Amino acid sequence: MAQIIDGKRIAKEIKDKLKEEVSVLKERGTKICLAVIQVGQDAASSVYVNNKKKACAYIGIDSVSYELKEATTEAELVELIEKLNHTEKVHGILVQLPLPAHIDEDRIIRTISPDKDVDGFHPVNVGRLWLGETGFVSCTPAGIIQLLKYSGIEIAGKECVVIGRSNIVGKPMAALLLRENGTVTVAHSRTADLKEVTRRADILIAAVGQTKMITAEYIKEGAVVIDVGMHRDAQNHLCGDVDFEDVYSRASAITPVPGGVGPMTIAMLMNNCVQAARD
């Protein structure tokens, strides 16, 4: 029977530790502040932003919200970010993605100061990750590493396969697994015989973006399976990239959707905010 990795419980443990550290920093005169910028009223983005604000309130971080109109220009958004870059009391800046089509996301990411880039998307922080230097790490991959560690799953020496090569999950995930001495393969839509590749994995990270694509045929007996996907199935139930019911009997450990990777992403965002103040 597979161990179900409880992301909600682990995320709460991490946030509770951060809450204590935030309290100590406050006593020493450091009040942490996160600036959250949302452009437009995308429903999913609004849910994510509210969850981030709740997490800030829980651990004692101030959050300042900038809810901008859909018609906000790129120049206006750049101007706001530059102002926040130079606002000493603001430790972290988060611009909720996706942005409206008329705004260049890459330019916006590059405008945020690397030292306030708590999402870990700025090219400077990406470079720091690959060089093994200290910097902010993309929250979802960082959360997955903590899921594995808190669950007592050894990474060193293991065959790790990441399905997906996005800048937000796949590539930083590979870098973090390498940092933990895993042997890493990055698979993607152009990988020949994907099932053969994934069946080698002791640890399989599915970030493919297709509903329930990963079935038992992709899984080695006893593998650890981490599901990064978030979709709704034909019955409108939340599900992931992994067919949980099909894979459960083959895996030694597996993350559910919801309640697996999702809560960890926000926990690691909070960790990055505290790191920004700590540094």
N, C-alpha and C positions, 0 to 999 in steps of 0.2 A: 504494500500500500504506500503510495507516494506521500511524502511530507508536503502539506500545503503551506507555502511560505506566506506568513501573515504580514503584509506590508503595512496595514493599519497599526498593528501593535508595535512593530519595529519603528515606524515613523513617530509614534507617540513617545517611545523611549528616547529617541534622538531629540525631539522637541522639548521633552522634560529636562534633559541635560542642558540644552541651549537656554532654556528658561532660567535655570540656576546661574549660568554664566552671564546672561543679560542682567540679572539682578545685581551680580557682583560689579559688572561694568558701570551700572547706574550709580552704585554706591561710590565708585571712584570718579564719578562726574561725566561718564560717557553715556549719552542717550542716543541709541541707534535709530536711524531714520532711513526708510526705504521710500523712494519716489516711484510711483506706479503710473505709467502713462498708457491710456487706451484711446485709440482714434476710431470713432464710429461706435455703433451699438450692436456689433456681432454678438448673437446670443451666447454661443459657446465661450467666446472671449470674456463676456461679462461674468459667466459662472466661474471661470478660472481666476479672474481678477478678484472676485469676492472670496474665493477660497484662500487666495494669497493674503488678502487683508485679514481674514479670520485667523490665519496662522500667525501673522504679525502680532495681532492682539493677544493671542494665547501666550506667546513667549515674551511679550513685553516690548516689542519693537514698534516705534511710531511709523505709520504709513501715511504718506501724503499722496492724494489721488488727483490726477489730471485727466479728466474725461473730456476729450476734445471732439469737436464735430467731425463728421465724415469728410467734410469739405476742407478741413485743415490742410494747408499746403505743406509740401516737403520743407520749404524754407522756414516756415513757422515752427515746425516740429524740431528742426535742427537748432533753431534759436533757443527753444525751450531747453533742449538737452544741454547745449553749451552753457546756459545759465546754471543748470543743476550741476554740471561738471565743476563749476566754480563756487558752488554753495557748500561751505564747510560743514554745515550741520547734516547734509545729506550724504550718507555713506554708500548707498546703493541706488542704481537707476535701472528700472525694468520697463521696457517698452513691450507691451503685449502684442504678439504676432498672431495671425497675419495682419498686415497693414493694408489699407485700401490700395487698389491697383495703381493709383497715380503717385504713390510714394515708393521710392527705391529702398527696400529693406536693407540691402547691403550697405548703402550709404548711412542709414540710420544706425545700424549696428556699429559701424566704424566711428561714428560721431561720439558714442558713449565712451567716456574715459575708461581705459582698461582696468584702472584701479577702482571703478565703481560698477563694472560690468558683472553684476551678480548672476546673470544668466550664463556667463562663460562662453559667449558667442564671438567676442572680438578676436580678430586674427592674432593679436598679441597674446591673449590667453590661450588660444589654440596652439600657438607656437611654444608657449611655456609648458603646456601639457606634453607635447611630443618630445621636448628637450628634458623633461623630468624636473622642471623648475616649479617653484611655488607660484600659483595663480588660481583664478577661479575656473572651476571645471563645470562643464555643462551638467545640469542638475539631474536629468534622467539617468545617464550613465553612472554618475557618482552615486546615485541612489541604488542602482543595481549592485554595485560593488558592496555597499553596506548591507543590502539584503543577503548577499552571499556570506559575508563575514558574520553577521548576527545569527545566521542559520547554521554556522559551523561548517560551511562548505569550503573546502580547500581549493584554491585557484592555481597555486604554483604547480607546474608540471603537467597540468591538465590540458587536454585538447579542447579548445574553446572555438566555437563557430558563431559568428555574428551574421545574421541575414539582414542586410540593409547597409547602405554606405552613405547615409545622410550626414550632413555636417553637424546636426544636432544630436543624433544618437549613434549611428553606425561607426563613424570614424573615431569620435572620442571614446566610444566603448572599447574599440580595439586597442587604443592607446592605453587605457586604464588596465585592461586585462594583461597587456604586455608588461606594464609597470608592476603588476602582481605576479609576474613570472609565469603567466599562462602561455601556451603555444596557440597562436591566434590565426584563424582563417576568416577573411571577410568574404562572404558570398553575397550575390545580388541577382538581379533579373537576367543578367547575361551569363551566369555561371552554368557551365555544362554539367548535366546530371546532378542537380542540386541535392537530390535525396542521398546519393552516394556520399556527398560531402558532409551533409548534416548527420548522417548515421555514424560518422567518426567522432562526433562531439560528446565529450563528457559533460560540457556545459554548453547549452544552445540558447542564444539570445535571438528571439524572433522580433524583428523590427521591419517587417516587410510591407505593412500597410494593406494587407488583404484579409478580409474576414475569414477566420477559421481555415486558413490555407494549410497550416502545419498540422498534419494528421499523424497517426502512429507510424505510418510508413517512413516518416522523416526522422524517427527517433531511435537511437540506440537504447537497448534495454539498460535501465538504471541511470539514464542521463538526467541532469538537472535542466529544467526547461523554464526560461524566463520570458514572459509574454509582454512585450511593450505596446502591442496594439490596443486600440480602443475604437470599437465600432458598435453598430446596432444590427442585430440579426433580423430575419424575416418576421419574427414575433416582437420586434422592437426591444429586445432584451440586450443589455450591454454584453459585449463579448470581445475577444481579442483576435490576434493573428493565429492563435493556436486553438485547435478543436479540443477543448479541455477534456470533455467526456471520453474522447477517443484516445488521447495521449496519457491520461491519468494512470492507467494500469501499467504503462511501460516506463514511466519516469520514476526516479527516486525522490525527486522534489520538484514542485511546480508552483508558479504564481497564479492566483486566480485573477479574473477580470470581472468586476472591479475588485479593489482591495489588495492588489499586489504592488505593481510598480508605481501606480498613480500617486498614492500618498507619499511615497518616498521622494518624488520629484519636488514636492512642496517643502518637505523636511530639509532637503539639501539646498533649496533656495534660501531657507532660513539660516542654514549653516553658513552659506556664502555671505549673507548679510552680517552675521556675527564676525566672520573672518575679516570682512571689510573694516569693521570697527576695531577689531583686535590688532590689525596690522597698522 
